[in-house]
């Protein structure tokens, strides 16, 4: 991400895209998808969004993280 990008706006737009899912906005944006979830939070020291994901397997967690990364790129 470039320094001029507004990370807070990006996080809000991702949350809006998934309004049908349970969302927690404490310390970033955590979106639940049944038994899996993804948590996005901005770094205070770098112009990046940290993405944490959990699912049944490492592959599924990576797929979920990549799906969210694709969503961010589309914004």
HTML snippet that shows the backbone in 3Dmol.js (N, CA, C, O; Angstrom):
<script src="https://3Dmol.org/build/3Dmol-min.js"></script>
<div id="view" style="width:600px;height:400px;position:relative"></div>
<script>
const pdb = `
ATOM      1  N   UNK A   1       0.849  -1.173   0.000  1.00  0.00           N
ATOM      2  CA  UNK A   1       0.000   0.000   0.000  1.00  0.00           C
ATOM      3  C   UNK A   1       0.891   1.231   0.000  1.00  0.00           C
ATOM      4  O   UNK A   1       1.991   1.225   0.552  1.00  0.00           O
ATOM      5  N   UNK A   2       0.406   2.254  -0.612  1.00  0.00           N
ATOM      6  CA  UNK A   2       1.160   3.494  -0.650  1.00  0.00           C
ATOM      7  C   UNK A   2       0.765   4.374   0.539  1.00  0.00           C
ATOM      8  O   UNK A   2      -0.362   4.298   1.028  1.00  0.00           O
ATOM      9  N   UNK A   3       1.701   5.207   0.997  1.00  0.00           N
ATOM     10  CA  UNK A   3       1.434   6.028   2.193  1.00  0.00           C
ATOM     11  C   UNK A   3       0.239   6.963   2.072  1.00  0.00           C
ATOM     12  O   UNK A   3      -0.368   7.311   3.085  1.00  0.00           O
ATOM     13  N   UNK A   4      -0.119   7.381   0.844  1.00  0.00           N
ATOM     14  CA  UNK A   4      -1.243   8.309   0.698  1.00  0.00           C
ATOM     15  C   UNK A   4      -2.602   7.633   0.791  1.00  0.00           C
ATOM     16  O   UNK A   4      -3.621   8.322   0.826  1.00  0.00           O
ATOM     17  N   UNK A   5      -2.650   6.308   0.831  1.00  0.00           N
ATOM     18  CA  UNK A   5      -3.921   5.594   0.935  1.00  0.00           C
ATOM     19  C   UNK A   5      -4.461   5.711   2.356  1.00  0.00           C
ATOM     20  O   UNK A   5      -3.704   5.630   3.324  1.00  0.00           O
ATOM     21  N   UNK A   6      -5.764   5.901   2.474  1.00  0.00           N
ATOM     22  CA  UNK A   6      -6.411   6.006   3.782  1.00  0.00           C
ATOM     23  C   UNK A   6      -6.855   4.608   4.224  1.00  0.00           C
ATOM     24  O   UNK A   6      -7.881   4.099   3.774  1.00  0.00           O
ATOM     25  N   UNK A   7      -6.081   4.011   5.092  1.00  0.00           N
ATOM     26  CA  UNK A   7      -6.333   2.636   5.524  1.00  0.00           C
ATOM     27  C   UNK A   7      -7.668   2.513   6.242  1.00  0.00           C
ATOM     28  O   UNK A   7      -8.363   1.509   6.089  1.00  0.00           O
ATOM     29  N   UNK A   8      -8.034   3.528   7.026  1.00  0.00           N
ATOM     30  CA  UNK A   8      -9.321   3.478   7.737  1.00  0.00           C
ATOM     31  C   UNK A   8     -10.490   3.390   6.759  1.00  0.00           C
ATOM     32  O   UNK A   8     -11.453   2.663   7.002  1.00  0.00           O
ATOM     33  N   UNK A   9     -10.408   4.119   5.673  1.00  0.00           N
ATOM     34  CA  UNK A   9     -11.467   4.084   4.656  1.00  0.00           C
ATOM     35  C   UNK A   9     -11.512   2.705   3.999  1.00  0.00           C
ATOM     36  O   UNK A   9     -12.592   2.164   3.761  1.00  0.00           O
ATOM     37  N   UNK A  10     -10.364   2.149   3.713  1.00  0.00           N
ATOM     38  CA  UNK A  10     -10.297   0.816   3.097  1.00  0.00           C
ATOM     39  C   UNK A  10     -10.926  -0.225   4.010  1.00  0.00           C
ATOM     40  O   UNK A  10     -11.713  -1.053   3.552  1.00  0.00           O
ATOM     41  N   UNK A  11     -10.593  -0.195   5.289  1.00  0.00           N
ATOM     42  CA  UNK A  11     -11.168  -1.150   6.239  1.00  0.00           C
ATOM     43  C   UNK A  11     -12.691  -1.001   6.305  1.00  0.00           C
ATOM     44  O   UNK A  11     -13.414  -1.994   6.380  1.00  0.00           O
ATOM     45  N   UNK A  12     -13.168   0.235   6.277  1.00  0.00           N
ATOM     46  CA  UNK A  12     -14.606   0.470   6.312  1.00  0.00           C
ATOM     47  C   UNK A  12     -15.282  -0.065   5.051  1.00  0.00           C
ATOM     48  O   UNK A  12     -16.376  -0.625   5.125  1.00  0.00           O
ATOM     49  N   UNK A  13     -14.641   0.102   3.903  1.00  0.00           N
ATOM     50  CA  UNK A  13     -15.210  -0.388   2.646  1.00  0.00           C
ATOM     51  C   UNK A  13     -15.265  -1.913   2.620  1.00  0.00           C
ATOM     52  O   UNK A  13     -16.226  -2.490   2.111  1.00  0.00           O
ATOM     53  N   UNK A  14     -14.249  -2.563   3.161  1.00  0.00           N
ATOM     54  CA  UNK A  14     -14.270  -4.029   3.231  1.00  0.00           C
ATOM     55  C   UNK A  14     -15.405  -4.474   4.147  1.00  0.00           C
ATOM     56  O   UNK A  14     -16.128  -5.417   3.826  1.00  0.00           O
ATOM     57  N   UNK A  15     -15.562  -3.805   5.278  1.00  0.00           N
ATOM     58  CA  UNK A  15     -16.655  -4.140   6.202  1.00  0.00           C
ATOM     59  C   UNK A  15     -18.015  -3.958   5.522  1.00  0.00           C
ATOM     60  O   UNK A  15     -18.917  -4.773   5.711  1.00  0.00           O
ATOM     61  N   UNK A  16     -18.159  -2.903   4.742  1.00  0.00           N
ATOM     62  CA  UNK A  16     -19.426  -2.663   4.033  1.00  0.00           C
ATOM     63  C   UNK A  16     -19.726  -3.768   3.030  1.00  0.00           C
ATOM     64  O   UNK A  16     -20.883  -4.142   2.839  1.00  0.00           O
ATOM     65  N   UNK A  17     -18.681  -4.292   2.387  1.00  0.00           N
ATOM     66  CA  UNK A  17     -18.883  -5.351   1.399  1.00  0.00           C
ATOM     67  C   UNK A  17     -19.477  -6.609   2.042  1.00  0.00           C
ATOM     68  O   UNK A  17     -20.219  -7.350   1.398  1.00  0.00           O
ATOM     69  N   UNK A  18     -19.149  -6.842   3.302  1.00  0.00           N
ATOM     70  CA  UNK A  18     -19.587  -8.058   3.990  1.00  0.00           C
ATOM     71  C   UNK A  18     -20.602  -7.758   5.092  1.00  0.00           C
ATOM     72  O   UNK A  18     -20.561  -8.384   6.151  1.00  0.00           O
ATOM     73  N   UNK A  19     -21.502  -6.820   4.862  1.00  0.00           N
ATOM     74  CA  UNK A  19     -22.477  -6.442   5.888  1.00  0.00           C
ATOM     75  C   UNK A  19     -23.400  -7.594   6.282  1.00  0.00           C
ATOM     76  O   UNK A  19     -24.004  -7.544   7.354  1.00  0.00           O
ATOM     77  N   UNK A  20     -23.528  -8.628   5.452  1.00  0.00           N
ATOM     78  CA  UNK A  20     -24.367  -9.770   5.785  1.00  0.00           C
ATOM     79  C   UNK A  20     -23.712 -10.748   6.739  1.00  0.00           C
ATOM     80  O   UNK A  20     -24.354 -11.692   7.200  1.00  0.00           O
ATOM     81  N   UNK A  21     -22.448 -10.532   7.037  1.00  0.00           N
ATOM     82  CA  UNK A  21     -21.693 -11.419   7.942  1.00  0.00           C
ATOM     83  C   UNK A  21     -21.548 -10.754   9.307  1.00  0.00           C
ATOM     84  O   UNK A  21     -21.613  -9.528   9.406  1.00  0.00           O
ATOM     85  N   UNK A  22     -21.353 -11.547  10.363  1.00  0.00           N
ATOM     86  CA  UNK A  22     -21.043 -10.945  11.665  1.00  0.00           C
ATOM     87  C   UNK A  22     -19.703 -10.207  11.592  1.00  0.00           C
ATOM     88  O   UNK A  22     -18.698 -10.766  11.155  1.00  0.00           O
ATOM     89  N   UNK A  23     -19.705  -8.945  12.026  1.00  0.00           N
ATOM     90  CA  UNK A  23     -18.505  -8.109  11.967  1.00  0.00           C
ATOM     91  C   UNK A  23     -18.249  -7.500  13.330  1.00  0.00           C
ATOM     92  O   UNK A  23     -19.165  -7.012  13.993  1.00  0.00           O
ATOM     93  N   UNK A  24     -16.984  -7.536  13.742  1.00  0.00           N
ATOM     94  CA  UNK A  24     -16.541  -6.910  14.973  1.00  0.00           C
ATOM     95  C   UNK A  24     -15.517  -5.847  14.580  1.00  0.00           C
ATOM     96  O   UNK A  24     -14.537  -6.149  13.900  1.00  0.00           O
ATOM     97  N   UNK A  25     -15.745  -4.602  15.008  1.00  0.00           N
ATOM     98  CA  UNK A  25     -14.848  -3.510  14.627  1.00  0.00           C
ATOM     99  C   UNK A  25     -13.943  -3.061  15.761  1.00  0.00           C
ATOM    100  O   UNK A  25     -13.435  -1.940  15.741  1.00  0.00           O
ATOM    101  N   UNK A  26     -13.738  -3.918  16.745  1.00  0.00           N
ATOM    102  CA  UNK A  26     -12.798  -3.615  17.820  1.00  0.00           C
ATOM    103  C   UNK A  26     -11.396  -3.962  17.308  1.00  0.00           C
ATOM    104  O   UNK A  26     -11.148  -5.096  16.897  1.00  0.00           O
ATOM    105  N   UNK A  27     -10.487  -2.994  17.335  1.00  0.00           N
ATOM    106  CA  UNK A  27      -9.098  -3.191  16.900  1.00  0.00           C
ATOM    107  C   UNK A  27      -9.028  -3.654  15.441  1.00  0.00           C
ATOM    108  O   UNK A  27      -8.360  -4.642  15.136  1.00  0.00           O
ATOM    109  N   UNK A  28      -9.704  -2.957  14.557  1.00  0.00           N
ATOM    110  CA  UNK A  28      -9.696  -3.318  13.144  1.00  0.00           C
ATOM    111  C   UNK A  28     -11.060  -3.816  12.719  1.00  0.00           C
ATOM    112  O   UNK A  28     -12.087  -3.350  13.212  1.00  0.00           O
ATOM    113  N   UNK A  29     -11.065  -4.767  11.799  1.00  0.00           N
ATOM    114  CA  UNK A  29     -12.309  -5.353  11.301  1.00  0.00           C
ATOM    115  C   UNK A  29     -12.154  -6.868  11.290  1.00  0.00           C
ATOM    116  O   UNK A  29     -11.280  -7.407  10.612  1.00  0.00           O
ATOM    117  N   UNK A  30     -13.005  -7.544  12.042  1.00  0.00           N
ATOM    118  CA  UNK A  30     -13.016  -9.008  12.043  1.00  0.00           C
ATOM    119  C   UNK A  30     -14.334  -9.455  11.429  1.00  0.00           C
ATOM    120  O   UNK A  30     -15.409  -9.068  11.887  1.00  0.00           O
ATOM    121  N   UNK A  31     -14.237 -10.279  10.380  1.00  0.00           N
ATOM    122  CA  UNK A  31     -15.414 -10.757   9.671  1.00  0.00           C
ATOM    123  C   UNK A  31     -15.490 -12.268   9.835  1.00  0.00           C
ATOM    124  O   UNK A  31     -14.522 -12.980   9.567  1.00  0.00           O
ATOM    125  N   UNK A  32     -16.638 -12.749  10.275  1.00  0.00           N
ATOM    126  CA  UNK A  32     -16.829 -14.184  10.478  1.00  0.00           C
ATOM    127  C   UNK A  32     -17.582 -14.791   9.302  1.00  0.00           C
ATOM    128  O   UNK A  32     -18.553 -14.223   8.803  1.00  0.00           O
ATOM    129  N   UNK A  33     -17.116 -15.953   8.874  1.00  0.00           N
ATOM    130  CA  UNK A  33     -17.738 -16.719   7.800  1.00  0.00           C
ATOM    131  C   UNK A  33     -17.976 -18.130   8.321  1.00  0.00           C
ATOM    132  O   UNK A  33     -17.233 -19.053   7.985  1.00  0.00           O
ATOM    133  N   UNK A  34     -18.996 -18.297   9.130  1.00  0.00           N
ATOM    134  CA  UNK A  34     -19.249 -19.608   9.717  1.00  0.00           C
ATOM    135  C   UNK A  34     -18.132 -20.008  10.669  1.00  0.00           C
ATOM    136  O   UNK A  34     -17.909 -19.354  11.688  1.00  0.00           O
ATOM    137  N   UNK A  35     -17.433 -21.084  10.332  1.00  0.00           N
ATOM    138  CA  UNK A  35     -16.354 -21.582  11.197  1.00  0.00           C
ATOM    139  C   UNK A  35     -15.008 -20.937  10.896  1.00  0.00           C
ATOM    140  O   UNK A  35     -14.011 -21.273  11.535  1.00  0.00           O
ATOM    141  N   UNK A  36     -14.960 -20.024   9.944  1.00  0.00           N
ATOM    142  CA  UNK A  36     -13.705 -19.351   9.642  1.00  0.00           C
ATOM    143  C   UNK A  36     -13.879 -17.845   9.778  1.00  0.00           C
ATOM    144  O   UNK A  36     -15.002 -17.342   9.761  1.00  0.00           O
ATOM    145  N   UNK A  37     -12.773 -17.127   9.912  1.00  0.00           N
ATOM    146  CA  UNK A  37     -12.828 -15.694  10.073  1.00  0.00           C
ATOM    147  C   UNK A  37     -11.558 -15.056   9.523  1.00  0.00           C
ATOM    148  O   UNK A  37     -10.537 -15.712   9.319  1.00  0.00           O
ATOM    149  N   UNK A  38     -11.664 -13.763   9.294  1.00  0.00           N
ATOM    150  CA  UNK A  38     -10.516 -12.957   8.884  1.00  0.00           C
ATOM    151  C   UNK A  38     -10.531 -11.674   9.713  1.00  0.00           C
ATOM    152  O   UNK A  38     -11.587 -11.094   9.963  1.00  0.00           O
ATOM    153  N   UNK A  39      -9.346 -11.244  10.131  1.00  0.00           N
ATOM    154  CA  UNK A  39      -9.216 -10.029  10.935  1.00  0.00           C
ATOM    155  C   UNK A  39      -8.227  -9.114  10.239  1.00  0.00           C
ATOM    156  O   UNK A  39      -7.089  -9.502   9.972  1.00  0.00           O
ATOM    157  N   UNK A  40      -8.664  -7.895   9.945  1.00  0.00           N
ATOM    158  CA  UNK A  40      -7.820  -6.901   9.303  1.00  0.00           C
ATOM    159  C   UNK A  40      -7.569  -5.778  10.285  1.00  0.00           C
ATOM    160  O   UNK A  40      -8.488  -5.305  10.953  1.00  0.00           O
ATOM    161  N   UNK A  41      -6.324  -5.358  10.369  1.00  0.00           N
ATOM    162  CA  UNK A  41      -6.020  -4.204  11.209  1.00  0.00           C
ATOM    163  C   UNK A  41      -4.866  -3.437  10.599  1.00  0.00           C
ATOM    164  O   UNK A  41      -3.969  -4.017   9.988  1.00  0.00           O
ATOM    165  N   UNK A  42      -4.900  -2.145  10.771  1.00  0.00           N
ATOM    166  CA  UNK A  42      -3.831  -1.337  10.202  1.00  0.00           C
ATOM    167  C   UNK A  42      -2.628  -1.326  11.133  1.00  0.00           C
ATOM    168  O   UNK A  42      -2.755  -1.419  12.354  1.00  0.00           O
ATOM    169  N   UNK A  43      -1.469  -1.209  10.524  1.00  0.00           N
ATOM    170  CA  UNK A  43      -0.238  -1.093  11.288  1.00  0.00           C
ATOM    171  C   UNK A  43      -0.074   0.367  11.704  1.00  0.00           C
ATOM    172  O   UNK A  43      -0.395   1.277  10.940  1.00  0.00           O
ATOM    173  N   UNK A  44       0.418   0.579  12.897  1.00  0.00           N
ATOM    174  CA  UNK A  44       0.688   1.943  13.364  1.00  0.00           C
ATOM    175  C   UNK A  44       2.056   2.439  12.933  1.00  0.00           C
ATOM    176  O   UNK A  44       2.363   3.621  13.086  1.00  0.00           O
ATOM    177  N   UNK A  45       2.883   1.546  12.393  1.00  0.00           N
ATOM    178  CA  UNK A  45       4.251   1.921  12.031  1.00  0.00           C
ATOM    179  C   UNK A  45       4.543   1.804  10.540  1.00  0.00           C
ATOM    180  O   UNK A  45       5.565   2.307  10.074  1.00  0.00           O
ATOM    181  N   UNK A  46       3.660   1.143   9.779  1.00  0.00           N
ATOM    182  CA  UNK A  46       3.888   0.949   8.352  1.00  0.00           C
ATOM    183  C   UNK A  46       2.583   1.178   7.601  1.00  0.00           C
ATOM    184  O   UNK A  46       1.507   1.031   8.180  1.00  0.00           O
ATOM    185  N   UNK A  47       2.660   1.537   6.315  1.00  0.00           N
ATOM    186  CA  UNK A  47       1.440   1.711   5.531  1.00  0.00           C
ATOM    187  C   UNK A  47       0.926   0.368   5.004  1.00  0.00           C
ATOM    188  O   UNK A  47       0.880   0.137   3.796  1.00  0.00           O
ATOM    189  N   UNK A  48       0.545  -0.504   5.927  1.00  0.00           N
ATOM    190  CA  UNK A  48       0.070  -1.840   5.553  1.00  0.00           C
ATOM    191  C   UNK A  48      -1.166  -2.204   6.362  1.00  0.00           C
ATOM    192  O   UNK A  48      -1.451  -1.622   7.408  1.00  0.00           O
ATOM    193  N   UNK A  49      -1.881  -3.180   5.842  1.00  0.00           N
ATOM    194  CA  UNK A  49      -2.987  -3.783   6.582  1.00  0.00           C
ATOM    195  C   UNK A  49      -2.558  -5.202   6.902  1.00  0.00           C
ATOM    196  O   UNK A  49      -2.214  -5.968   6.002  1.00  0.00           O
ATOM    197  N   UNK A  50      -2.577  -5.550   8.158  1.00  0.00           N
ATOM    198  CA  UNK A  50      -2.251  -6.914   8.567  1.00  0.00           C
ATOM    199  C   UNK A  50      -3.519  -7.750   8.452  1.00  0.00           C
ATOM    200  O   UNK A  50      -4.594  -7.330   8.880  1.00  0.00           O
ATOM    201  N   UNK A  51      -3.381  -8.931   7.873  1.00  0.00           N
ATOM    202  CA  UNK A  51      -4.519  -9.810   7.676  1.00  0.00           C
ATOM    203  C   UNK A  51      -4.248 -11.128   8.390  1.00  0.00           C
ATOM    204  O   UNK A  51      -3.267 -11.815   8.105  1.00  0.00           O
ATOM    205  N   UNK A  52      -5.123 -11.463   9.309  1.00  0.00           N
ATOM    206  CA  UNK A  52      -5.058 -12.735  10.031  1.00  0.00           C
ATOM    207  C   UNK A  52      -6.290 -13.532   9.636  1.00  0.00           C
ATOM    208  O   UNK A  52      -7.391 -12.986   9.569  1.00  0.00           O
ATOM    209  N   UNK A  53      -6.110 -14.811   9.376  1.00  0.00           N
ATOM    210  CA  UNK A  53      -7.274 -15.626   9.015  1.00  0.00           C
ATOM    211  C   UNK A  53      -7.181 -16.980   9.698  1.00  0.00           C
ATOM    212  O   UNK A  53      -6.094 -17.475   9.998  1.00  0.00           O
ATOM    213  N   UNK A  54      -8.348 -17.564   9.937  1.00  0.00           N
ATOM    214  CA  UNK A  54      -8.405 -18.887  10.550  1.00  0.00           C
ATOM    215  C   UNK A  54      -9.493 -19.695   9.861  1.00  0.00           C
ATOM    216  O   UNK A  54     -10.578 -19.185   9.580  1.00  0.00           O
ATOM    217  N   UNK A  55      -9.189 -20.973   9.590  1.00  0.00           N
ATOM    218  CA  UNK A  55     -10.138 -21.865   8.956  1.00  0.00           C
ATOM    219  C   UNK A  55      -9.801 -23.298   9.351  1.00  0.00           C
ATOM    220  O   UNK A  55      -8.980 -23.530  10.239  1.00  0.00           O
ATOM    221  N   UNK A  56     -10.445 -24.265   8.681  1.00  0.00           N
ATOM    222  CA  UNK A  56     -10.233 -25.682   8.990  1.00  0.00           C
ATOM    223  C   UNK A  56      -8.822 -26.144   8.661  1.00  0.00           C
ATOM    224  O   UNK A  56      -8.298 -27.056   9.300  1.00  0.00           O
ATOM    225  N   UNK A  57      -8.209 -25.518   7.669  1.00  0.00           N
ATOM    226  CA  UNK A  57      -6.865 -25.908   7.266  1.00  0.00           C
ATOM    227  C   UNK A  57      -6.065 -24.661   6.897  1.00  0.00           C
ATOM    228  O   UNK A  57      -6.625 -23.583   6.697  1.00  0.00           O
ATOM    229  N   UNK A  58      -4.772 -24.825   6.814  1.00  0.00           N
ATOM    230  CA  UNK A  58      -3.915 -23.715   6.433  1.00  0.00           C
ATOM    231  C   UNK A  58      -4.255 -23.234   5.015  1.00  0.00           C
ATOM    232  O   UNK A  58      -4.274 -22.031   4.752  1.00  0.00           O
ATOM    233  N   UNK A  59      -4.520 -24.175   4.111  1.00  0.00           N
ATOM    234  CA  UNK A  59      -4.863 -23.806   2.736  1.00  0.00           C
ATOM    235  C   UNK A  59      -6.135 -22.961   2.682  1.00  0.00           C
ATOM    236  O   UNK A  59      -6.181 -21.953   1.976  1.00  0.00           O
ATOM    237  N   UNK A  60      -7.160 -23.365   3.421  1.00  0.00           N
ATOM    238  CA  UNK A  60      -8.416 -22.611   3.417  1.00  0.00           C
ATOM    239  C   UNK A  60      -8.233 -21.237   4.062  1.00  0.00           C
ATOM    240  O   UNK A  60      -8.834 -20.258   3.620  1.00  0.00           O
ATOM    241  N   UNK A  61      -7.412 -21.164   5.095  1.00  0.00           N
ATOM    242  CA  UNK A  61      -7.129 -19.874   5.729  1.00  0.00           C
ATOM    243  C   UNK A  61      -6.398 -18.957   4.748  1.00  0.00           C
ATOM    244  O   UNK A  61      -6.693 -17.765   4.666  1.00  0.00           O
ATOM    245  N   UNK A  62      -5.446 -19.520   4.005  1.00  0.00           N
ATOM    246  CA  UNK A  62      -4.733 -18.728   3.003  1.00  0.00           C
ATOM    247  C   UNK A  62      -5.665 -18.270   1.892  1.00  0.00           C
ATOM    248  O   UNK A  62      -5.560 -17.137   1.423  1.00  0.00           O
ATOM    249  N   UNK A  63      -6.576 -19.137   1.469  1.00  0.00           N
ATOM    250  CA  UNK A  63      -7.545 -18.764   0.432  1.00  0.00           C
ATOM    251  C   UNK A  63      -8.419 -17.608   0.902  1.00  0.00           C
ATOM    252  O   UNK A  63      -8.697 -16.682   0.140  1.00  0.00           O
ATOM    253  N   UNK A  64      -8.848 -17.663   2.149  1.00  0.00           N
ATOM    254  CA  UNK A  64      -9.667 -16.593   2.702  1.00  0.00           C
ATOM    255  C   UNK A  64      -8.884 -15.279   2.736  1.00  0.00           C
ATOM    256  O   UNK A  64      -9.409 -14.232   2.356  1.00  0.00           O
ATOM    257  N   UNK A  65      -7.642 -15.334   3.187  1.00  0.00           N
ATOM    258  CA  UNK A  65      -6.807 -14.129   3.239  1.00  0.00           C
ATOM    259  C   UNK A  65      -6.606 -13.559   1.837  1.00  0.00           C
ATOM    260  O   UNK A  65      -6.677 -12.345   1.647  1.00  0.00           O
ATOM    261  N   UNK A  66      -6.358 -14.416   0.865  1.00  0.00           N
ATOM    262  CA  UNK A  66      -6.152 -13.953  -0.513  1.00  0.00           C
ATOM    263  C   UNK A  66      -7.430 -13.365  -1.108  1.00  0.00           C
ATOM    264  O   UNK A  66      -7.372 -12.426  -1.902  1.00  0.00           O
ATOM    265  N   UNK A  67      -8.575 -13.912  -0.729  1.00  0.00           N
ATOM    266  CA  UNK A  67      -9.849 -13.360  -1.198  1.00  0.00           C
ATOM    267  C   UNK A  67     -10.015 -11.926  -0.697  1.00  0.00           C
ATOM    268  O   UNK A  67     -10.434 -11.041  -1.443  1.00  0.00           O
ATOM    269  N   UNK A  68      -9.684 -11.712   0.565  1.00  0.00           N
ATOM    270  CA  UNK A  68      -9.785 -10.365   1.140  1.00  0.00           C
ATOM    271  C   UNK A  68      -8.756  -9.442   0.495  1.00  0.00           C
ATOM    272  O   UNK A  68      -9.050  -8.275   0.238  1.00  0.00           O
ATOM    273  N   UNK A  69      -7.567  -9.944   0.233  1.00  0.00           N
ATOM    274  CA  UNK A  69      -6.546  -9.129  -0.445  1.00  0.00           C
ATOM    275  C   UNK A  69      -7.038  -8.714  -1.828  1.00  0.00           C
ATOM    276  O   UNK A  69      -6.820  -7.577  -2.245  1.00  0.00           O
ATOM    277  N   UNK A  70      -7.691  -9.611  -2.533  1.00  0.00           N
ATOM    278  CA  UNK A  70      -8.260  -9.278  -3.846  1.00  0.00           C
ATOM    279  C   UNK A  70      -9.334  -8.201  -3.711  1.00  0.00           C
ATOM    280  O   UNK A  70      -9.414  -7.290  -4.535  1.00  0.00           O
ATOM    281  N   UNK A  71     -10.162  -8.311  -2.663  1.00  0.00           N
ATOM    282  CA  UNK A  71     -11.187  -7.294  -2.415  1.00  0.00           C
ATOM    283  C   UNK A  71     -10.541  -5.931  -2.219  1.00  0.00           C
ATOM    284  O   UNK A  71     -11.016  -4.932  -2.759  1.00  0.00           O
ATOM    285  N   UNK A  72      -9.466  -5.888  -1.453  1.00  0.00           N
ATOM    286  CA  UNK A  72      -8.777  -4.622  -1.185  1.00  0.00           C
ATOM    287  C   UNK A  72      -8.188  -4.063  -2.474  1.00  0.00           C
ATOM    288  O   UNK A  72      -8.265  -2.857  -2.710  1.00  0.00           O
ATOM    289  N   UNK A  73      -7.608  -4.906  -3.302  1.00  0.00           N
ATOM    290  CA  UNK A  73      -7.037  -4.435  -4.572  1.00  0.00           C
ATOM    291  C   UNK A  73      -8.114  -3.837  -5.482  1.00  0.00           C
ATOM    292  O   UNK A  73      -7.846  -2.890  -6.221  1.00  0.00           O
ATOM    293  N   UNK A  74      -9.328  -4.386  -5.428  1.00  0.00           N
ATOM    294  CA  UNK A  74     -10.424  -3.881  -6.253  1.00  0.00           C
ATOM    295  C   UNK A  74     -10.898  -2.502  -5.811  1.00  0.00           C
ATOM    296  O   UNK A  74     -11.495  -1.765  -6.595  1.00  0.00           O
ATOM    297  N   UNK A  75     -10.633  -2.156  -4.558  1.00  0.00           N
ATOM    298  CA  UNK A  75     -11.044  -0.833  -4.064  1.00  0.00           C
ATOM    299  C   UNK A  75     -10.122   0.192  -4.643  1.00  0.00           C
ATOM    300  O   UNK A  75     -10.272   1.383  -4.369  1.00  0.00           O
TER     301      UNK A  75
END
`;
const viewer = $3Dmol.createViewer("view");
viewer.addModel(pdb, "pdb");
viewer.setStyle({}, {cartoon: {color: "spectrum"}});
viewer.zoomTo();
viewer.render();
</script>
